Amino acid sequence: MNTWPVQDAKARFSEFLQACLASGPQLVTKRGQEAAVLVPVGQWRQLQANSRPSLKQVLLDAAARADLPIPPRGTSPRRAAPKL
């Protein structure tokens, strides 16, 4: 992955974009610190699709079937009655 200072990425954006399309992701630095990555749209869509679980995955996930921490009746603090 090539690294571009933000000034160079701004000044030579067409070259920056072409490098992304030809070589893959390009890293942008600001004051020497990693700030952003430019990726081709196809790779971005693939990353997005892989990062979100489908509804089927959520419903079949074993972690979703865990017991909820519900306190026994009568042990929760009561709310004050509203004044009329």
Secondary structure as UniProt FT lines:
FT   STRAND          2..5
FT   HELIX           6..11
FT   HELIX           13..23
FT   STRAND          26..30
FT   TURN            31..32
FT   STRAND          33..38
FT   HELIX           41..51
FT   HELIX           55..60
FT   HELIX           62..65
FT   TURN            73..74
//
